[in-house]
Amino acid sequence: MTGREENGDEGRRRGRRSGALKAVGLTLAGALVLGAAAAGWAYWHLNSNIKSVDINSALGDDRPAQAVTTPTPSGTASASAAPLPTKALNILVLGSDSRSGEENQALGGGDSSGARSDTAMVVHLAAGRTTATVVSIPRDTLVTRPSCPLSSGGSTAVAYNSMFNSAYSVGGPVCAVKTVESITDVRMDHYIEIDFAGFAKLVDALGGVTVTTDEDIDDDDSHLELDAGTHELDGEQALAFARTRHGIGDGSDLGRIGLQQKLVKALLEQISSTNLLTDPAKLYRVADAVTGSLTTDTGLNSLTELMRLGESLHGLSADRVTTVTMPVVTAPSNQYRVVADEPEARELWESLR
């Protein structure tokens, strides 16, 4: 074989290798571009899912004072990133049980329009954010509902001996926050509302949730039947679990609150035990379910802010979350309603300031 032939064969081999490498390079480049585009679209989609209400502007300065604390830098933030917040935080979390739309009706929402705040919890994140207290407020609590500004202009009238959950019905998130602040004298730093239909999607996206009941449940209204023991619930069953009140105990809202608190702890445990980072598709489904069901205040109305809040809770585990119910007694005026049990209720709220 001549040198020219050898050079030609080598040249062809180099050419084939170069062509192959070029093809691989173009494929990788294309994948990176598509991946970046997909990531960009996913971020835009998840971010646009979130609905928000400007509660601070609506309520102005007529509110309890904000707690003043000195933030402690977190060791988890990179040198170039802003340190994660660690100060104490109070968040009003409402479960909105919508009665409108085919999807909500299919999940037992009923025929009436609008939505009701069937679940109300004040989530107190202690300074350092490694412990939390979740205080449930019974929806049947009789309160003095303050005058609330309306988005259409004007304001609602003060209402005495009004059911707590009427605040959301007449004035939405703004009135819900103002009513909670008026009965607790605790500033709500943030507001998060999750639609119950979205909650069912979240449970399904996580692959279900495991709960344990101490008694049989048979509720014709929520259509839930469970024997006492441990059960794996899908989204629809978990939603029925959260709604159940007539199939347990004395049929009051206090029994339902007990089930909801069990469900919150179980959901936290499910999330902490699921390694979403190893399953991008599942991570996206969970993120889509969460953001698609949320209404927040304007301080949390972006994926970036929600992620920062989540990252600041890296040291908070389910076993460090305490769930309690605002102390109540039967209302003197109505045996089917309750009122705050004082001074126990006041002392509880004072501990969260």
Stockholm file with secondary structure:
# STOCKHOLM 1.0

chainA/1-353         MTGREENGDEGRRRGRRSGALKAVGLTLAGALVLGAAAAGWAYWHLNSNIKSVDINSALGDDRPAQAVTTPTPSGTASASAAPLPTKALNILVLGSDSRSGEENQALGGGDSSGARSDTAMVVHLAAGRTTATVVSIPRDTLVTRPSCPLSSGGSTAVAYNSMFNSAYSVGGPVCAVKTVESITDVRMDHYIEIDFAGFAKLVDALGGVTVTTDEDIDDDDSHLELDAGTHELDGEQALAFARTRHGIGDGSDLGRIGLQQKLVKALLEQISSTNLLTDPAKLYRVADAVTGSLTTDTGLNSLTELMRLGESLHGLSADRVTTVTMPVVTAPSNQYRVVADEPEARELWESLR
#=GR chainA/1-353 SS CCHHHHHHHHHHHHHHHHHHHHHHHHHHHHHHHHHHHHHHHHHHHHHHHCEEECHHHHHTTCSCCCCCCCCCCCTTSCTTSCCCCCSCEEEEEEEEEECCSHHHHHTTCCSCCSEEEEEEEEEEECTTSSCEEEEECCTTBEEEECCCBCTTSSBCCCEEEEETTHHHHHHHHHHHHHHHHHHHCCCCCEEEEEEHHHHHHHHHHTTCEEEEESSCEEETTTTEEECSEEEEECHHHHHHHHHCCTTSTTSSHHHHHHHHHHHHHHHHHHHHHCCGGGCHHHHHHHHHHHHHTEEEEGGGCSHHHHHHHHHTTTTCCGGGEEEEECCEEEETTEEEEEEECTTHHHHHHHTTC
#=GC SS_cons         CCHHHHHHHHHHHHHHHHHHHHHHHHHHHHHHHHHHHHHHHHHHHHHHHCEEECHHHHHTTCSCCCCCCCCCCCTTSCTTSCCCCCSCEEEEEEEEEECCSHHHHHTTCCSCCSEEEEEEEEEEECTTSSCEEEEECCTTBEEEECCCBCTTSSBCCCEEEEETTHHHHHHHHHHHHHHHHHHHCCCCCEEEEEEHHHHHHHHHHTTCEEEEESSCEEETTTTEEECSEEEEECHHHHHHHHHCCTTSTTSSHHHHHHHHHHHHHHHHHHHHHCCGGGCHHHHHHHHHHHHHTEEEEGGGCSHHHHHHHHHTTTTCCGGGEEEEECCEEEETTEEEEEEECTTHHHHHHHTTC
//
